[in-house]
Amino acid sequence: MAAHLQTDATAESKITSQSHLLEKPSSLVPGNLAPLISRLRSVGDAPDPYQIHQHGRSAVMVPLTVRKSSAGYELDVILTKRSAGMSFHGGAIVLPGGKLDDVDPTLLATALREAEEEIALPPSLVEPLCTLPLHLARDDLIVTPIVCLVHPSFRPVCNPAEVQAVVRVPLKTFLEPEDGQHSSYQSWWKRRLVHTYNVQVFWEGDDSNAPQSTPDAVSEPVARSDVVNWMTADICLETAVAAFGREPNFERNGTWTKDIERSQRWKKVESSDGSARQSSRKRKGVM
């Protein structure tokens, strides 16, 4: 993996200390899913020209897990339903992740830390596969999506201050939604397409619904209807395209490269002329 994907010392020590106890998640993947993991590995690390501690940065993990249903093995993505009381996107379904902290040496360290804080996912159960192209959040944070494979022994435990529930969605749903599951519209913000999926999510609400310890055990939690949209939907769709090696039958967004470049140029202008800009805004009655 590239330098910005290397684990921090703490996370690395956790992985090393338990390596003799656990097999790599990829070694447990059933044969029919092995090509998906191989394609994701081949993506490698998307270009990232920005110094992580000199720009507004955040990272999200795209945690993938194997589930055996009555129809066979599937690759699911683990998502979180944010606590309703959260001031930002309360009740929304999102990927685990958050802002880079000063103590985080890498963006992978950020993703690992946030996943452990939110759903008690130990770094020792995570195998990084690739990074997807950078995204731009609506608060102009640069977001790095890191796709990982999670060991099947993982049992989610929600941090109630941040997470109401852990849910799983079959990854293929984002690429091949059923009739009525997918819609999109062009947002005024950056003129981007907003993909919305009305999907059945597997709600991990209690021990009876927790994933089984091995892919060979059938795990069929109760499915509930919910909505996945905005950046989470975009990143899950990109992951599905990379894993299955084909495009959806609907239009999807391109990369954020030019939007991020413009955002960074604007930040430089604001930082160099902040006082004049603030005075101008006061005169215009904006503040």
C-alpha positions in Angstrom: 0.0 0.0 0.0 1.1 3.6 -0.5 2.6 5.6 2.4 -0.7 7.3 3.3 -2.3 3.9 3.7 0.2 2.4 6.1 -1.2 1.7 9.5 -0.1 3.8 12.5 2.1 2.1 15.1 -0.7 1.5 17.6 -3.0 -0.1 15.0 -0.1 -2.1 13.5 0.8 -3.5 16.9 -2.8 -4.6 17.4 -2.7 -6.4 14.1 0.7 -8.0 14.7 -0.2 -9.1 18.3 -3.2 -11.0 17.0 -1.9 -12.2 13.7 -1.2 -15.7 15.1 -4.8 -16.0 16.2 -6.6 -14.9 13.1 -6.4 -15.6 9.4 -6.5 -12.8 7.0 -10.1 -12.0 6.0 -9.2 -12.5 2.3 -8.1 -16.1 3.1 -11.7 -16.9 4.2 -13.4 -15.5 1.1 -15.4 -18.1 -0.8 -14.3 -18.9 -4.3 -17.2 -17.1 -6.1 -16.2 -13.8 -4.3 -12.5 -14.1 -4.8 -12.5 -12.3 -8.2 -14.2 -9.3 -6.5 -11.5 -9.0 -3.9 -8.8 -9.4 -6.6 -10.3 -6.6 -8.7 -10.5 -4.3 -5.6 -6.8 -5.0 -4.8 -5.9 -4.2 -8.4 -7.3 -0.7 -7.9 -4.4 0.2 -5.7 -4.2 3.7 -4.2 -5.9 6.5 -6.0 -3.7 9.7 -6.5 -3.6 12.0 -3.5 -1.4 15.1 -4.1 -2.5 16.8 -0.9 -0.5 16.8 2.4 -2.8 15.3 5.0 -2.0 17.8 7.8 -2.1 20.9 5.6 -5.6 20.6 4.2 -9.0 19.8 5.6 -9.0 16.0 5.5 -11.2 13.1 6.5 -11.4 9.4 5.8 -14.2 6.9 5.6 -13.9 3.2 5.7 -15.8 1.0 3.2 -16.0 -2.2 5.3 -16.9 -5.3 3.3 -18.0 -8.6 4.8 -19.0 -12.0 3.5 -22.5 -13.2 4.2 -24.0 -16.5 3.4 -27.7 -16.4 2.6 -30.1 -19.1 1.4 -29.2 -18.0 -2.1 -25.4 -18.3 -1.6 -22.5 -16.1 -0.6 -22.7 -12.3 -1.0 -20.4 -9.4 -0.3 -22.1 -6.8 2.0 -21.0 -3.3 2.9 -21.2 -2.4 6.6 -22.9 1.0 7.2 -24.0 2.8 10.3 -27.2 4.6 11.1 -26.3 7.7 12.9 -28.0 8.5 16.2 -31.1 10.6 15.8 -29.7 13.2 18.2 -26.6 14.0 16.1 -26.5 17.6 15.0 -25.1 16.6 11.6 -27.1 14.1 9.5 -28.9 12.6 12.4 -30.6 9.3 11.5 -28.8 9.1 8.2 -27.1 5.9 6.9 -23.4 6.6 6.4 -20.0 4.9 6.2 -17.9 4.8 9.4 -15.3 7.6 9.4 -14.6 11.2 10.3 -12.1 14.0 10.4 -8.3 13.6 10.6 -7.0 14.2 14.1 -3.6 15.8 14.8 -2.7 12.4 16.4 -3.4 10.5 13.2 -0.2 9.9 11.2 -2.2 8.6 8.2 -5.7 8.6 6.7 -5.9 4.8 7.3 -5.2 5.5 11.0 -8.2 7.9 10.9 -10.5 5.4 9.3 -9.4 2.6 11.7 -9.8 4.9 14.8 -13.2 6.1 13.8 -14.5 2.6 13.0 -13.3 1.4 16.4 -14.9 4.4 18.1 -18.2 4.1 16.3 -18.8 0.3 16.1 -16.0 -1.3 18.1 -14.3 -2.7 14.9 -10.7 -3.7 16.0 -8.0 -2.8 13.6 -6.8 -6.4 13.9 -9.9 -7.6 12.1 -9.4 -5.2 9.1 -7.6 -5.9 5.9 -7.1 -2.8 3.7 -7.7 -3.5 0.0 -7.5 -0.1 -1.9 -8.3 3.6 -1.8 -10.9 5.1 -4.1 -10.6 8.6 -5.8 -10.9 11.5 -3.4 -14.3 13.0 -2.7 -15.3 16.5 -1.6 -17.8 16.9 1.2 -20.2 19.8 1.4 -18.1 21.5 4.1 -15.1 21.3 1.6 -13.3 18.6 3.5 -11.4 16.2 1.2 -12.6 12.7 1.9 -10.5 9.6 1.3 -12.5 6.4 0.9 -10.6 3.3 2.0 -12.0 -0.1 1.1 -11.3 -2.9 3.6 -12.3 -6.5 4.1 -13.5 -7.3 7.6 -12.9 -10.6 9.4 -16.1 -12.6 9.8 -15.7 -12.9 13.5 -16.5 -9.2 13.9 -19.4 -8.4 16.2 -20.5 -4.8 16.0 -21.1 -2.8 19.2 -22.7 0.6 18.7 -21.4 3.7 20.4 -24.8 5.2 21.3 -23.5 8.7 21.3 -22.9 8.4 17.5 -24.5 5.3 16.1 -28.0 4.0 16.5 -27.5 0.7 14.6 -25.1 -1.1 12.3 -26.7 -2.2 9.0 -25.5 -4.2 6.0 -26.4 -3.8 2.4 -25.4 -6.3 -0.4 -22.8 -4.4 -2.4 -24.3 -5.6 -5.7 -27.5 -3.6 -4.8 -25.7 -0.3 -5.7 -24.7 -1.6 -9.1 -27.8 -3.5 -10.0 -30.7 -2.1 -8.0 -34.1 -3.6 -8.5 -37.0 -1.7 -10.1 -37.9 1.2 -7.8 -34.8 1.0 -5.6 -32.8 3.7 -7.3 -33.4 7.3 -8.4 -31.2 10.3 -9.0 -31.4 14.0 -9.6 -28.9 16.8 -10.3 -28.1 18.8 -7.3 -27.5 22.6 -7.3 -24.3 21.9 -5.4 -21.5 21.4 -7.9 -24.1 20.2 -10.4 -23.6 16.6 -9.1 -25.9 13.7 -9.4 -27.5 12.7 -6.1 -28.1 8.9 -6.1 -30.8 7.6 -3.7 -31.3 4.0 -2.9 -34.4 2.8 -1.2 -33.1 -0.6 0.0 -33.6 -3.4 2.3 -30.9 -3.2 4.9 -29.9 -6.0 7.3 -30.2 -4.4 10.7 -27.7 -5.6 13.3 -29.7 -4.5 16.2 -29.1 -7.2 18.7 -27.1 -10.4 19.3 -29.6 -12.6 17.4 -28.9 -10.5 14.3 -25.1 -10.4 14.6 -23.1 -11.9 11.8 -22.0 -15.5 12.3 -18.4 -16.3 13.1 -17.6 -18.0 9.7 -18.8 -17.5 6.2 -20.2 -21.1 6.2 -22.9 -20.2 8.7 -26.2 -18.8 7.3 -26.8 -15.3 8.6 -30.2 -14.0 7.7 -31.0 -10.9 9.9 -34.4 -9.2 9.4 -34.3 -6.8 6.5 -35.8 -3.3 7.0 -36.4 -0.5 4.5 -34.1 2.5 4.6 -32.5 5.1 2.4 -28.8 5.4 1.3 -27.9 8.6 -0.6 -25.4 11.4 -1.2 -21.7 10.7 -0.7 -22.3 7.3 0.9 -24.3 6.1 -2.1 -21.6 7.5 -4.5 -18.8 5.7 -2.7 -20.7 2.4 -2.4 -21.5 2.6 -6.1 -17.8 3.2 -7.0 -16.8 0.3 -4.8 -19.4 -2.0 -6.6 -18.1 -0.8 -10.0 -14.5 -1.7 -9.0 -15.5 -5.0 -7.5 -17.7 -6.3 -10.2 -15.8 -4.8 -13.1 -18.7 -3.2 -14.9 -20.7 0.0 -15.1 -24.3 0.5 -14.0 -27.0 1.0 -16.5 -27.5 4.5 -15.3 -25.3 7.6 -15.3 -22.9 8.1 -12.4 -20.7 11.0 -11.3 -17.1 11.5 -12.5 -14.2 12.3 -10.2 -14.0 15.3 -7.9 -10.5 16.3 -9.1 -11.3 19.7 -10.6 -13.8 20.6 -7.8 -11.1 19.8 -5.2 -8.5 21.9 -7.0 -11.0 24.8 -7.2 -11.8 24.4 -3.5 -8.2 24.4 -2.5 -7.5 27.5 -4.6 -10.4 29.3 -3.0 -9.2 28.4 0.5 -5.8 29.9 -0.3 -7.5 33.1 -1.4 -9.6 33.2 1.8 -6.6 32.6 4.0 -4.5 35.3 2.4 -7.3 37.9 2.2 -9.5 36.8 5.1 -9.6 40.1 7.0 -10.5 42.1 3.9 -13.1 39.5 2.9 -14.7 39.6 6.4 -14.9 43.4 6.3 -16.6 43.3 2.9 -19.1 40.8 4.2 -19.9 42.9 7.2 -20.5 45.9 4.9 -22.8 43.9 2.8 -24.8 42.6 5.8 -23.9 39.0 5.3 -22.7 38.5 8.8 
